[in-house]
Amino acid sequence: GSIAGFVSASSVTDIFYIASNGGKKPPDGYFSVSACLGTLTVCSVDRAILDQAVAMQRPDFEDSVQIAVALAEGLDAIVTHDIKGFKNAGIKLYTPAQLVKELRLR
């Protein structure tokens, strides 16, 4: 089978911020965003997604948005370093290392 990567629209600004070292190195941020846009499908974050995230009442709203996006898009899993933050999300979870291991087994 094949694998496809997705990113929520709201995460793209986070990618820029992290990659640019808090905005201190904009070229690095733009490079990383461009790489993501060239590789991943961007999922919309609209009012319905935000309402669904609010209804979840999870401790971390940003995680709730990611969960709501994944569920709305019918995605198979979320890849995250913060497995605890996504506990009981109703979707399969992988750390990046777990995903790589899973892919090597295929």
N, C-alpha and C positions, 0 to 999 in steps of 0.2 A: 504494500500500500504506500500511499504518499502521505506527506505531512505538509500542512500549510500553517503559516504563522499569522497571528492577528495581534493587533494592538488597539487599545481604546484611544479615541481622539484625545481624551484628557491626559493620557500618558505621554503623548508626544512632547508636550511642554516640559514634563518632568525629565524626559530624555535629554532635551536641550539643556536644561538647567544643570543636570549632573555632568553631562559630557563637556559643558563649557566652564566647569568649575565655578558654578554660581554666577555665570555671566562674564567672568573675567577673561575667558578665551572663546569668544563667539565663533571663530572659524571651526573650532573643535565641535561645538554644539551643532552648527549647521551641517558639518560633515556627518555626524552621527544621525541626525534627523533624516538627512538625505538617504543614508544607507538603510534606515528603517523603512522609509517610504518606498524605496526601491525593492524591498524584500517582503514586507508585511502588508496585509490588508488592514486598512484603518476602519475600525468600527465606530459608528456614530454614538455620541452621547447626547440624548435629547431629553425633553421633559419627562417622557415616560420612563426612561432609564433612571433619571434622578429621583422620580417619585418611588420607583421600585426600591432604589437604594435607601431612601429615607424610611420606607416601610420595614426594612430589615432590622433597623435599630441596632446595628452592630457597633462595637466600640470604635472602629476605624471606618469613617465614611468613605474614604478613598478605596478601601478594600471592597466595601459594599458596591460601589460604582463598578469596579472590575467584575465582581460576581454578576451583577445585573446585566452587564454587557455580554458576558460569556453565556449566560442563560438565554438571553434574548436572541443571540446569534446562533444558538444551538451548538456551541463549541464542545469539544470532548473533554477538555482539561484546561487548567490554569497552571502556568509555570511561574513559580515565585520562590524567593528565598525565605519568605515569611509564611511557612505552612501553618503555623499556629494562628495567624491572623485570618486565615481562610477556613478554619475549622468549621465543620458542619455547613459548608457552602452549598452542598447539593451537587457538586461537580468534582470530578477527579482532580487531584492536585499532584504536581511534581515539583521538586527542586530542579534547577538546571542540571545538576549532576545526575539525578534520577532519570530525567528525560534522556540524557545522552546514553545512560546505561540501557534504558528500555529500547532505544533506537538501535543500539549495537546488537541487541538480542534478536532483532527482526531479520 
